[in-house]
Amino acid sequence: MTSEPIYAPIESTHVTATDGAALVFTWDANSRIEVRNLGGEVVIEANAAGLRSLAAHLLVLAGDGVPDGAHLHLEDGNGLEDGSVGLVLERSNEQ
């Protein structure tokens, strides 16, 4: 992790799905999440608040009525620590 933590936004982030339904992703205060690509594997390192935020984001995407393809982009400076690789959480309704 970086020595100077950069915290995710405390306020909710509103994302509009492809069919126009608004999904609300909330962040725990002081969330810290870093994503690293180590070549053969990806490491997601987070504090407790960051793990709760990720879990909440996944539960939003798993909710009833959420359309196939609904997604959330997390990037360096947008929910992730500086230097992180991007992470996309996406709903797929394929069996």
C-alpha positions as CSV (number, residue, x, y, z in Angstrom):
1,M,0.0,0.0,0.0
2,T,1.1,3.6,-0.4
3,S,2.4,5.5,2.6
4,E,-0.1,8.3,2.2
5,P,-3.6,6.8,2.0
6,I,-6.1,8.3,-0.3
7,Y,-9.6,7.6,0.9
8,A,-12.5,6.7,-1.3
9,P,-15.4,9.2,-1.4
10,I,-17.7,9.0,1.7
11,E,-20.7,10.1,-0.3
12,S,-22.6,7.7,-2.6
13,T,-21.7,7.3,-6.2
14,H,-24.7,7.1,-8.6
15,V,-24.2,5.0,-11.7
16,T,-26.8,4.7,-14.4
17,A,-27.3,1.2,-15.9
18,T,-27.9,0.6,-19.5
19,D,-31.7,0.4,-19.2
20,G,-31.8,3.7,-17.3
21,A,-32.1,2.3,-13.8
22,A,-30.0,4.1,-11.2
23,L,-27.7,2.0,-9.0
24,V,-26.3,3.6,-5.8
25,F,-22.9,2.5,-4.6
26,T,-21.9,3.6,-1.1
27,W,-18.5,3.8,0.5
28,D,-17.6,3.2,4.1
29,A,-15.7,6.2,5.6
30,N,-11.9,5.8,5.3
31,S,-12.2,3.0,2.7
32,R,-8.8,2.2,1.2
33,I,-8.4,-0.3,-1.7
34,E,-5.4,-1.1,-3.8
35,V,-5.4,-3.4,-6.9
36,R,-2.2,-4.8,-8.2
37,N,-1.6,-6.9,-11.3
38,L,1.2,-9.4,-10.5
39,G,1.2,-11.0,-14.0
40,G,-0.4,-14.3,-13.3
41,E,-2.7,-13.0,-10.6
42,V,-4.5,-9.9,-9.3
43,V,-4.2,-8.8,-5.7
44,I,-6.9,-6.7,-4.1
45,E,-5.6,-5.3,-0.8
46,A,-8.0,-3.3,1.4
47,N,-8.6,-2.2,4.9
48,A,-11.8,-3.3,6.7
49,A,-13.8,-0.3,5.4
50,G,-12.6,-1.0,1.9
51,L,-13.6,-4.6,2.1
52,R,-17.0,-3.6,3.4
53,S,-17.4,-1.1,0.5
54,L,-16.4,-3.8,-2.1
55,A,-18.9,-6.2,-0.6
56,A,-21.6,-3.6,-0.7
57,H,-20.8,-2.8,-4.3
58,L,-21.1,-6.5,-5.2
59,L,-24.4,-6.8,-3.4
60,V,-25.8,-3.8,-5.3
61,L,-24.9,-5.5,-8.6
62,A,-26.4,-8.8,-7.3
63,G,-29.7,-7.2,-6.5
64,D,-33.0,-8.1,-8.0
65,G,-33.8,-6.4,-11.3
66,V,-30.2,-5.3,-12.0
67,P,-29.7,-5.7,-15.7
68,D,-27.1,-7.8,-17.5
69,G,-24.0,-5.6,-18.1
70,A,-24.5,-3.2,-15.2
71,H,-21.1,-2.4,-13.9
72,L,-18.9,-0.1,-11.8
73,H,-15.5,1.1,-12.8
74,L,-12.9,1.6,-10.0
75,E,-9.7,3.4,-11.0
76,D,-6.6,5.0,-9.6
77,G,-8.0,8.2,-7.9
78,N,-11.6,7.0,-8.3
79,G,-12.1,4.7,-5.4
80,L,-8.7,3.1,-5.6
81,E,-5.3,4.0,-4.2
82,D,-2.8,5.8,-6.4
83,G,-0.9,3.4,-8.6
84,S,-3.7,0.8,-8.7
85,V,-4.7,-0.9,-11.8
86,G,-8.4,-0.5,-12.9
87,L,-11.0,-2.8,-11.6
88,V,-14.4,-3.4,-13.2
89,L,-17.3,-5.1,-11.3
90,E,-19.9,-6.3,-13.8
91,R,-23.1,-8.2,-13.6
92,S,-23.5,-11.1,-16.0
93,N,-26.8,-13.0,-16.2
94,E,-25.3,-15.8,-18.3
95,Q,-25.7,-19.3,-16.8
